[in-house]
């Protein structure tokens, strides 16, 4: 009864099933591994001491920024140069903007420094001027933002003097000097500004170090891939059962074979009567 599984059509179906199920299982296990990695990173981050409580180190010793150095206090010396405002940033459930200044160091590169946050709109805002002369700043180190970072405006079209992303790739196009692929946020507030005293911007956790939405997306994708594997297997059994039942019904004579497929049966079938036959009148009624 199941010899139909060896026909060319079923060979194609069987091959698809044999390839699809292992692929779905592999993708499900890969997504599960990504979720477990994020859980492990989160547990390790909780066991480590707060980066901001550790001793400050020179900036160059903490670069490049990774999950270990992110949030560590970094020390840099230089003079403030260009100033930019970063709109659309939320703090304490209020909308406002960052005040960002470029600190030119002796190396020739500039370090983006977020001096604080002010509420309201960045357009036309008056902010306190940066300190003049050589200064030494100590701020919590952060990695350059990307399009997935919270609050980032990657669409562009901002007024002059504003940036939507704190990133070396963005800032290097706005200033005539090199920019560090990192930035710092000052832990202490600076007074002044139309909105009152600037508030310090807390350092964000490094990307991928916590149980965020992406971690649970990996877990959801895991379930989806396993469901796909089960669906493929279910549909295969269903098609096999339907094919086997159809063949069994034909063998038992429960389903008549198609007359069009049998020329002999087609020749024995009675021909339809012609309404225009001489034995019928115009209305098609038989003539006695």
Secondary structure as the mmCIF struct_conf table of DSSP 4:
data_model
#
loop_
_struct_conf.conf_type_id
_struct_conf.id
_struct_conf.beg_label_comp_id
_struct_conf.beg_label_asym_id
_struct_conf.beg_label_seq_id
_struct_conf.end_label_comp_id
_struct_conf.end_label_asym_id
_struct_conf.end_label_seq_id
HELX_RH_3T_P HELX_RH_3T_P1 UNK A 2 UNK A 6
BEND BEND1 UNK A 7 UNK A 7
HELX_RH_AL_P HELX_RH_AL_P1 UNK A 8 UNK A 47
BEND BEND2 UNK A 48 UNK A 48
HELX_LH_PP_P HELX_LH_PP_P1 UNK A 49 UNK A 50
HELX_RH_3T_P HELX_RH_3T_P2 UNK A 51 UNK A 53
BEND BEND3 UNK A 54 UNK A 54
HELX_LH_PP_P HELX_LH_PP_P2 UNK A 55 UNK A 56
STRN STRN1 UNK A 57 UNK A 58
HELX_RH_AL_P HELX_RH_AL_P2 UNK A 59 UNK A 62
HELX_LH_PP_P HELX_LH_PP_P3 UNK A 63 UNK A 63
BEND BEND4 UNK A 64 UNK A 64
HELX_LH_PP_P HELX_LH_PP_P4 UNK A 65 UNK A 65
TURN_TY1_P TURN_TY1_P1 UNK A 67 UNK A 71
STRN STRN2 UNK A 73 UNK A 91
TURN_TY1_P TURN_TY1_P2 UNK A 92 UNK A 93
STRN STRN3 UNK A 94 UNK A 105
TURN_TY1_P TURN_TY1_P3 UNK A 106 UNK A 107
BEND BEND5 UNK A 108 UNK A 108
STRN STRN4 UNK A 110 UNK A 119
BEND BEND6 UNK A 120 UNK A 120
BEND BEND7 UNK A 122 UNK A 122
TURN_TY1_P TURN_TY1_P4 UNK A 123 UNK A 124
HELX_LH_PP_P HELX_LH_PP_P5 UNK A 128 UNK A 132
BEND BEND8 UNK A 133 UNK A 133
STRN STRN5 UNK A 134 UNK A 142
HELX_LH_PP_P HELX_LH_PP_P6 UNK A 143 UNK A 145
TURN_TY1_P TURN_TY1_P5 UNK A 147 UNK A 148
BEND BEND9 UNK A 149 UNK A 149
TURN_TY1_P TURN_TY1_P6 UNK A 150 UNK A 151
BEND BEND10 UNK A 155 UNK A 155
HELX_LH_PP_P HELX_LH_PP_P7 UNK A 158 UNK A 159
TURN_TY1_P TURN_TY1_P7 UNK A 160 UNK A 161
STRN STRN6 UNK A 162 UNK A 162
BEND BEND11 UNK A 164 UNK A 164
HELX_RH_AL_P HELX_RH_AL_P3 UNK A 168 UNK A 171
TURN_TY1_P TURN_TY1_P8 UNK A 172 UNK A 174
BEND BEND12 UNK A 175 UNK A 177
STRN STRN7 UNK A 179 UNK A 186
BEND BEND13 UNK A 187 UNK A 188
BEND BEND14 UNK A 193 UNK A 193
TURN_TY1_P TURN_TY1_P9 UNK A 194 UNK A 195
BEND BEND15 UNK A 196 UNK A 197
HELX_LH_PP_P HELX_LH_PP_P8 UNK A 198 UNK A 198
STRN STRN8 UNK A 199 UNK A 199
HELX_LH_PP_P HELX_LH_PP_P9 UNK A 200 UNK A 206
TURN_TY1_P TURN_TY1_P10 UNK A 207 UNK A 208
BEND BEND16 UNK A 209 UNK A 210
HELX_RH_AL_P HELX_RH_AL_P4 UNK A 213 UNK A 251
TURN_TY1_P TURN_TY1_P11 UNK A 252 UNK A 253
BEND BEND17 UNK A 254 UNK A 255
HELX_LH_PP_P HELX_LH_PP_P10 UNK A 256 UNK A 258
HELX_RH_3T_P HELX_RH_3T_P3 UNK A 259 UNK A 261
HELX_RH_AL_P HELX_RH_AL_P5 UNK A 263 UNK A 268
BEND BEND18 UNK A 269 UNK A 269
HELX_LH_PP_P HELX_LH_PP_P11 UNK A 270 UNK A 274
TURN_TY1_P TURN_TY1_P12 UNK A 275 UNK A 276
TURN_TY1_P TURN_TY1_P13 UNK A 278 UNK A 279
STRN STRN9 UNK A 280 UNK A 280
TURN_TY1_P TURN_TY1_P14 UNK A 282 UNK A 283
BEND BEND19 UNK A 284 UNK A 284
HELX_LH_PP_P HELX_LH_PP_P12 UNK A 285 UNK A 285
STRN STRN10 UNK A 286 UNK A 286
HELX_LH_PP_P HELX_LH_PP_P13 UNK A 287 UNK A 287
#
